[in-house]
Amino acid sequence: MQDHADQPVPAFSVIIPAHNEEKVLARCLDTLLADSKPGELEILVVANGCTDRTVEIGRSYGNRVGVIEVSEASKHAALNAGDKAATVFPRVYLDADITVSAGAIRSVVEEMDRAGALIGAPRAVIDLDGCPAIVRSFYRVWCETPWFTDNLVGSGIYVLTAAGHARVGVFPAITNDDQYVHDLFETRERTTSNSYQFLVRPPRTVQGLIKRRTRTLVGQRELDRRFGQLPGRARRLSLLDLLRRRRARIGDLIVYAIISKMAAFAATRKEQRGDRAWERDETSRTIPSATHGQREGS
């Protein structure tokens, strides 16, 4: 993207894999660019298998955003294509439905430098606005699990140093790339910037929640089969452990257990059918928000 010697070298690259993201891409890009410094960002939107206006929207930003087209609808192919085109580290991998500011990324990079971490992210906040009671109950428990509490990276955004990227290498063809990257790094190698936060948008329906959890479980089982126990796999706490520690209410735990069982059953059925279709919940992708990588307390 930087063709002239007098142009500044970007501070970091941002790779955005995008499959039919016309609903959310502009929001993502506008938020990134709003507080960025001239030449600070190398933004690469990797449109993969798109049949909507994703490419058109990306190109409407002119030379501020590079657009790469991949014919295959494949996130891992998009990530690898973005890596080939990116020129600098640290490198940010950002889902198109996540809104995060350049300031938030700067904060993460500063925290990574301070902590000597290989991978980092802003602090995740669950946006439960508009969610039914069952979805709220589920996420009240989910937010008390080690996956969420132990330096969470990989829920829509993560930042890698050059050394961290060397460990990841080429992104494999798997369903759950976020968990794969998370699990490659021990807790002490990950860091979270508490100065900024970004929103994780849960499904707005119970059906959407089960669909998302089913996809997650299919991805977890695939990782276990292919890679075994990776070093950063989140600790497992039983529901009884959570109850004993008073980290969740019994009613929420019951909901969590039922949803988990339903998703496990659906995941098993999906595997038995050999169904590898990517099921995306659309209910979480159209909710506007005022919180996008904003400074904590602002």
C-alpha positions as CSV (number, residue, x, y, z in Angstrom):
1,M,0.0,0.0,0.0
2,Q,2.9,2.3,0.7
3,D,4.4,3.0,-2.8
4,H,6.3,6.2,-2.1
5,A,9.4,6.7,-0.1
6,D,8.1,9.9,1.5
7,Q,5.0,8.1,2.9
8,P,5.2,7.0,6.6
9,V,5.6,3.3,7.5
10,P,2.4,2.0,9.1
11,A,2.5,1.3,12.8
12,F,0.6,-1.9,12.4
13,S,-1.3,-3.9,9.8
14,V,-5.0,-4.7,10.2
15,I,-6.3,-7.8,8.4
16,I,-10.1,-8.0,8.1
17,P,-11.5,-11.3,6.6
18,A,-14.9,-10.5,5.1
19,H,-17.4,-12.9,3.7
20,N,-20.6,-11.0,2.7
21,E,-20.2,-8.3,5.3
22,E,-22.0,-5.4,3.7
23,K,-24.1,-4.9,6.8
24,V,-21.2,-4.3,9.1
25,L,-18.0,-3.5,7.2
26,A,-18.4,0.3,6.9
27,R,-19.1,0.5,10.7
28,C,-15.9,-1.5,11.3
29,L,-13.8,0.7,9.0
30,D,-15.2,4.0,10.1
31,T,-14.4,3.2,13.7
32,L,-10.9,2.2,12.9
33,L,-10.2,5.3,10.9
34,A,-11.9,7.8,13.1
35,D,-9.0,8.3,15.5
36,S,-6.1,7.0,13.4
37,K,-3.1,9.1,12.6
38,P,-2.1,9.7,9.0
39,G,-0.4,6.6,7.6
40,E,-0.7,4.8,10.9
41,L,-2.8,1.9,9.6
42,E,-2.3,-0.6,6.9
43,I,-5.9,-1.9,6.5
44,L,-6.5,-5.0,4.3
45,V,-10.0,-6.2,3.7
46,V,-9.9,-9.7,2.4
47,A,-13.2,-10.3,0.7
48,N,-13.7,-14.1,0.4
49,G,-16.5,-15.6,-1.7
50,C,-18.5,-12.4,-1.5
51,T,-21.7,-12.1,-3.5
52,D,-22.9,-8.8,-1.9
53,R,-21.4,-5.2,-1.8
54,T,-18.5,-6.0,0.5
55,V,-15.8,-5.3,-2.2
56,E,-17.6,-2.1,-3.3
57,I,-17.8,-0.8,0.3
58,G,-14.1,-1.6,0.9
59,R,-13.0,0.1,-2.3
60,S,-15.0,3.2,-1.5
61,Y,-12.4,4.2,1.1
62,G,-9.8,4.8,-1.6
63,N,-6.1,4.4,-0.7
64,R,-6.9,4.2,3.0
65,V,-8.1,0.6,2.6
66,G,-6.6,-2.2,0.5
67,V,-9.1,-4.8,-0.8
68,I,-8.0,-8.3,-1.7
69,E,-10.4,-10.7,-3.4
70,V,-10.4,-14.4,-2.7
71,S,-12.8,-16.5,-4.8
72,E,-13.3,-19.1,-2.1
73,A,-15.6,-18.5,0.9
74,S,-12.9,-19.4,3.4
75,K,-11.7,-17.5,6.5
76,H,-8.4,-19.3,6.7
77,A,-7.7,-18.6,3.1
78,A,-8.6,-14.9,3.7
79,L,-6.3,-14.8,6.7
80,N,-3.4,-16.3,4.8
81,A,-4.0,-13.9,1.8
82,G,-4.0,-11.0,4.1
83,D,-0.7,-12.2,5.7
84,K,0.9,-12.4,2.3
85,A,0.0,-8.8,1.5
86,A,0.7,-7.2,4.9
87,T,4.0,-5.5,5.4
88,V,4.4,-4.7,9.1
89,F,4.1,-6.0,12.6
90,P,2.3,-5.9,15.1
91,R,-0.5,-7.4,13.0
92,V,-4.2,-7.2,14.0
93,Y,-6.7,-9.8,12.9
94,L,-10.2,-8.3,13.1
95,D,-13.6,-9.7,12.3
96,A,-15.7,-7.3,10.3
97,D,-18.5,-7.3,12.8
98,I,-16.2,-6.0,15.6
99,T,-15.9,-2.2,16.1
100,V,-12.6,-1.2,17.6
101,S,-10.6,2.1,17.5
102,A,-7.0,2.7,16.5
103,G,-6.5,4.0,20.0
104,A,-7.6,0.7,21.4
105,I,-5.1,-1.1,19.2
106,R,-2.3,1.3,20.3
107,S,-3.2,0.5,23.9
108,V,-2.9,-3.2,23.3
109,V,0.5,-2.9,21.6
110,E,1.7,-0.8,24.5
111,E,0.5,-3.4,27.0
112,M,2.1,-6.2,25.0
113,D,5.4,-4.3,25.0
114,R,5.2,-3.7,28.7
115,A,4.3,-7.3,29.5
116,G,6.5,-9.0,26.9
117,A,3.4,-10.7,25.5
118,L,3.2,-12.4,22.1
119,I,-0.6,-11.8,21.6
120,G,-3.1,-9.4,23.0
121,A,-6.5,-7.8,22.7
122,P,-8.6,-5.1,24.3
123,R,-10.9,-6.1,27.2
124,A,-14.1,-7.8,25.9
125,V,-17.5,-6.6,27.2
126,I,-20.6,-8.6,26.4
127,D,-23.4,-6.5,24.9
128,L,-26.5,-8.1,26.3
129,D,-28.8,-5.2,25.3
130,G,-31.9,-6.7,23.5
131,C,-31.1,-10.3,24.4
132,P,-33.8,-12.5,25.9
133,A,-33.5,-13.8,29.5
134,I,-32.1,-17.2,28.5
135,V,-29.3,-15.7,26.4
136,R,-28.5,-13.4,29.3
137,S,-28.4,-16.3,31.8
138,F,-26.0,-18.2,29.5
139,Y,-23.6,-15.4,29.1
140,R,-23.6,-14.6,32.8
141,V,-22.1,-18.0,33.4
142,W,-19.9,-17.9,30.3
143,C,-18.3,-14.7,31.5
144,E,-17.1,-16.5,34.7
145,T,-15.3,-19.3,32.8
146,P,-11.5,-19.3,32.4
147,W,-11.9,-18.8,28.6
148,F,-13.2,-15.3,29.3
149,T,-11.4,-14.4,32.5
150,D,-7.8,-15.6,31.7
151,N,-6.4,-13.0,29.3
152,L,-9.1,-13.5,26.6
153,V,-7.9,-13.2,23.0
154,G,-9.8,-14.5,20.0
155,S,-13.3,-13.3,20.3
156,G,-13.2,-11.3,17.2
157,I,-9.9,-9.5,17.6
158,Y,-6.3,-10.3,18.4
159,V,-2.9,-8.7,17.9
160,L,0.2,-10.7,17.1
161,T,3.9,-9.7,17.4
162,A,6.3,-11.0,14.8
163,A,7.4,-13.7,17.2
164,G,3.8,-14.6,18.0
165,H,3.0,-14.8,14.3
166,A,6.0,-17.1,13.7
167,R,4.4,-19.5,16.1
168,V,1.0,-19.4,14.3
169,G,2.6,-19.7,10.9
170,V,0.1,-20.5,8.1
171,F,-3.5,-20.6,9.3
172,P,-4.7,-24.1,9.0
173,A,-8.0,-25.1,7.4
174,I,-10.1,-25.4,10.5
175,T,-13.5,-24.2,11.7
176,N,-12.4,-22.4,14.9
177,D,-9.4,-20.3,14.1
178,D,-9.9,-18.0,17.0
179,Q,-9.6,-20.8,19.6
180,Y,-6.7,-22.3,17.7
181,V,-4.7,-19.1,18.0
182,H,-5.8,-18.6,21.6
183,D,-4.7,-22.1,22.6
184,L,-1.3,-21.8,21.0
185,F,-0.3,-19.3,23.7
186,E,-0.1,-19.9,27.5
187,T,-1.9,-17.4,29.7
188,R,1.3,-15.6,30.6
189,E,2.1,-15.1,26.9
190,R,-1.3,-13.4,26.4
191,T,-2.3,-10.0,27.6
192,T,-5.5,-7.8,27.8
193,S,-5.5,-4.1,27.7
194,N,-8.0,-2.9,30.4
195,S,-7.7,0.7,29.2
196,Y,-10.0,0.0,26.2
197,Q,-12.9,-2.3,25.6
198,F,-14.7,-3.8,22.7
199,L,-18.1,-5.3,22.4
200,V,-18.9,-9.0,21.8
201,R,-22.4,-9.2,20.5
202,P,-24.2,-12.4,21.4
203,P,-27.1,-13.8,19.4
204,R,-30.4,-12.1,20.0
205,T,-32.4,-15.3,19.9
206,V,-32.1,-18.7,21.7
207,Q,-31.9,-20.4,18.3
208,G,-29.0,-18.2,17.3
209,L,-27.3,-19.0,20.6
210,I,-27.6,-22.8,20.1
211,K,-26.3,-22.3,16.5
212,R,-23.3,-20.4,17.6
213,R,-22.5,-22.8,20.5
214,T,-22.9,-25.8,18.1
215,R,-20.3,-24.2,15.7
216,T,-17.9,-23.6,18.6
217,L,-18.2,-27.2,19.8
218,V,-17.6,-28.6,16.3
219,G,-14.5,-26.4,16.1
220,Q,-13.3,-27.5,19.5
221,R,-13.6,-31.2,18.7
222,E,-11.8,-30.6,15.4
223,L,-8.9,-29.0,17.2
224,D,-8.7,-31.8,19.7
225,R,-8.5,-34.4,16.9
226,R,-5.9,-32.5,14.9
227,F,-3.7,-30.9,17.5
228,G,-4.4,-32.6,20.8
229,Q,-4.0,-30.5,24.0
230,L,-2.5,-27.1,23.0
231,P,-0.6,-25.3,25.7
232,G,-3.1,-22.4,26.2
233,R,-6.3,-24.4,26.3
234,A,-8.6,-22.7,28.9
235,R,-8.9,-24.5,32.2
236,R,-12.2,-26.3,32.7
237,L,-14.4,-25.5,35.7
238,S,-17.4,-27.6,36.4
239,L,-20.7,-26.0,37.1
240,L,-20.4,-27.2,40.6
241,D,-17.1,-25.3,40.9
242,L,-18.7,-22.1,39.7
243,L,-21.5,-22.5,42.2
244,R,-19.1,-23.2,45.1
245,R,-17.1,-20.1,44.3
246,R,-20.3,-18.1,44.1
247,R,-19.4,-17.0,40.6
248,A,-22.8,-17.9,39.1
249,R,-26.4,-18.2,40.2
250,I,-28.0,-21.6,40.2
251,G,-30.7,-20.6,37.8
252,D,-28.1,-19.3,35.3
253,L,-26.1,-22.5,35.7
254,I,-29.2,-24.6,34.8
255,V,-29.8,-22.6,31.7
256,Y,-26.1,-22.9,30.8
257,A,-26.1,-26.6,31.2
258,I,-29.3,-27.1,29.1
259,I,-28.0,-24.9,26.3
260,S,-24.6,-26.7,26.4
261,K,-26.3,-30.1,26.2
262,M,-28.5,-29.0,23.2
263,A,-25.5,-27.6,21.4
264,A,-23.5,-30.8,22.1
265,F,-26.3,-32.9,20.7
266,A,-26.5,-30.7,17.6
267,A,-22.7,-30.8,17.1
268,T,-22.7,-34.6,17.2
269,R,-25.6,-34.8,14.7
270,K,-23.7,-32.3,12.4
271,E,-20.6,-34.4,12.6
272,Q,-22.5,-37.6,11.9
273,R,-23.9,-36.0,8.7
274,G,-20.5,-34.8,7.6
275,D,-22.0,-31.3,7.5
276,R,-19.2,-28.7,7.2
277,A,-21.5,-25.8,6.3
278,W,-20.6,-22.6,8.2
279,E,-23.7,-21.5,10.1
280,R,-23.6,-17.8,10.9
281,D,-26.0,-16.2,13.3
282,E,-27.3,-12.9,11.7
283,T,-29.1,-11.6,14.7
284,S,-26.0,-10.3,16.4
285,R,-24.7,-8.5,13.3
286,T,-27.1,-5.6,12.9
287,I,-27.1,-4.1,16.4
288,P,-25.7,-0.6,16.5
289,S,-23.5,0.3,19.4
290,A,-21.8,3.4,20.9
291,T,-19.0,1.3,22.4
292,H,-16.3,0.4,19.9
293,G,-12.9,0.1,21.4
294,Q,-13.5,3.1,23.6
295,R,-11.5,4.1,26.5
296,E,-12.6,2.4,29.8
297,G,-14.7,4.8,31.8
298,S,-15.4,7.2,28.9
